[in-house]
């Protein structure tokens, strides 16, 4: 079985036809169907998670073409390993853990690339404004936050990405990254404190 990307959209998307019935089914139920060899269930799961997985991998490897291949590899592993899913985390968290493992291995083999911070991550850290007149201010805030995020150590930026964009809990982040929850908490505390200091230095006081 092969999993192919289609072109012409941003980000590039997997081919996925999701029926309304499949769209209402839980990730766990789809995974059980995948374990039984149901390719339509895999297409449904891919269509549900591809964008976030693609952006997550792109942030880790810094290259969209490399990310496309790694997203395909990730969902191939989902196809092959669905029967071994133990339910200790959500399916989405399990998929991100696979994606992270493959991305870090790729960086070891091919070398690191630029580590981009997406607009989505920066946007997640910007408070909603009261109206359209604040759009420019919000964009300027996002640009400043993006600049500061890029200056953080990669392991700290990764945690902020998982918490604010992917909306993962401390427990889920620990499972994805493979470190104790207390370590996640301490690194998040340091990341937030360092980010806050940089934002103040840039003239953006969020207190």
BELJO-V500601 format. One record per pair of residues at least 12 apart in sequence whose C-alpha atoms are under 6 Angstrom apart, sorted by the first residue. I is the first residue (numbers start at 1). J is the second residue. If there is no record, write none. Layout:
i;j
I;J
I;J
//
This chain:
i;j
3;72
16;43
16;47
18;44
31;82
35;82
35;83
59;115
59;116
61;113
62;113
62;114
62;115
62;116
74;99
97;176
121;161
121;165
122;142
122;145
122;146
123;142
124;164
124;165
156;191
//
